[in-house]
Amino acid sequence: MSQLSPRLAGLAAWVPLGSRLLDVGTDHALLPIALVQSGRVVSAVASDIARGPVERARDNVRQAGLEAQIAVRQGPGLSTVSAGEVDVIVIAGMGGGTAAGILEEAPDIARCATRLLLQPMNGAARLRRCLLDLGFETVEEDMVEEGARSYQLMAVEPRPKPGGERPRASWLTLAFGPVNLRRTGDERVRRAVWEEREHMSGIVDRLAAAPEGSEAARRRVELEARIHEADAWLHLGAQREEGGR
Ligand SMILES: C[S@@+](CC[C@H](N)C(=O)[O-])C[C@H]1O[C@@H](n2cnc3c(N)ncnc32)[C@H](O)[C@@H]1O
């Protein structure tokens, strides 16, 4: 699977052997083709909402001689499969809000899968909030760098849905993930938290003169609380590092 980008290779490594895969927003169908060729999945559905990507995917699947194992389908989100038709659902390379919308539109199909593999381009907090609400637990997380950008990867699995109150999670956990945040010494996670902290700090500076009681002042207070949370986590990692020396 050496032809895959670090992003897609990272997700491919979390696909259990013998799975039936759905790749939502497949574009060139690179991931399903690599996973079938390597023998990791037994079959795949490569689906996309748009005609151009579907045609590209069809051409690539035909050229690879994999039409018997990979079905290429056009349609939005999870509408291209029925409940229980696939074990692993991949949603990669789109915004976290779009990915969340896809899952919220068809929660029964999503929860029939044994594992979801996700790589949001942005909006990771929105996506994690939705996953918590739909009853998914994070089992793997990572950050990969491609060019100048860092991308979050996550693997989640359905758990019995808790009744009662909405599951709680802090802003930091939603933004960076519970598994990533356990790695307090991981330079990639520390850099991502630091960069977000600096970004928020710039906004707080610009909102310094906001009149008391205004929407801008409320936003400033919210961002100050987030900066405080980020600082506490960054400080914890630094302390552990010193303790380990
Ligand atoms: C940037 S490409 C990502 C390709 C590949 N998954 C990757 O990560 O490299 C995003 C693809 O998602 C498709 N897409 C966007 N919204 C979608 C939706 N709601 N359902 C299915 N496909 C969608 C687009 O047509 C596009 O081909």
PDBQT file of the ligand as one rigid body, heavy atoms in Angstrom, charges set to zero:
ROOT
HETATM    1  C1  LIG A 301     -11.043  15.716  -1.273  1.00  0.00    +0.000 C 
HETATM    2  S1  LIG A 301     -11.909  14.310  -1.818  1.00  0.00    +0.000 S 
HETATM    3  C2  LIG A 301     -11.273  13.075  -0.726  1.00  0.00    +0.000 C 
HETATM    4  C3  LIG A 301     -10.862  11.837  -1.458  1.00  0.00    +0.000 C 
HETATM    5  C4  LIG A 301     -10.357  10.731  -0.555  1.00  0.00    +0.000 C 
HETATM    6  N1  LIG A 301     -11.403  10.256   0.344  1.00  0.00    +0.000 N 
HETATM    7  C5  LIG A 301      -9.158  11.186   0.241  1.00  0.00    +0.000 C 
HETATM    8  O1  LIG A 301      -9.274  11.325   1.462  1.00  0.00    +0.000 OA
HETATM    9  O2  LIG A 301      -8.094  11.404  -0.346  1.00  0.00    +0.000 OA
HETATM   10  C6  LIG A 301     -13.538  14.544  -1.171  1.00  0.00    +0.000 C 
HETATM   11  C7  LIG A 301     -14.553  13.747  -1.947  1.00  0.00    +0.000 C 
HETATM   12  O3  LIG A 301     -15.750  13.675  -1.147  1.00  0.00    +0.000 OA
HETATM   13  C8  LIG A 301     -16.857  13.749  -2.003  1.00  0.00    +0.000 C 
HETATM   14  N2  LIG A 301     -18.015  14.137  -1.164  1.00  0.00    +0.000 N 
HETATM   15  C9  LIG A 301     -18.267  15.342  -0.598  1.00  0.00    +0.000 A 
HETATM   16  N3  LIG A 301     -19.410  15.297   0.116  1.00  0.00    +0.000 NA
HETATM   17  C10 LIG A 301     -19.885  14.030   0.002  1.00  0.00    +0.000 A 
HETATM   18  C11 LIG A 301     -21.043  13.356   0.503  1.00  0.00    +0.000 A 
HETATM   19  N4  LIG A 301     -21.932  13.982   1.275  1.00  0.00    +0.000 N 
HETATM   20  N5  LIG A 301     -21.222  12.062   0.186  1.00  0.00    +0.000 NA
HETATM   21  C12 LIG A 301     -20.325  11.419  -0.599  1.00  0.00    +0.000 A 
HETATM   22  N6  LIG A 301     -19.230  11.995  -1.108  1.00  0.00    +0.000 NA
HETATM   23  C13 LIG A 301     -19.005  13.283  -0.813  1.00  0.00    +0.000 A 
HETATM   24  C14 LIG A 301     -16.435  14.738  -3.066  1.00  0.00    +0.000 C 
HETATM   25  O4  LIG A 301     -17.176  14.597  -4.256  1.00  0.00    +0.000 OA
HETATM   26  C15 LIG A 301     -14.948  14.377  -3.262  1.00  0.00    +0.000 C 
HETATM   27  O5  LIG A 301     -14.754  13.456  -4.309  1.00  0.00    +0.000 OA
ENDROOT
TORSDOF 0
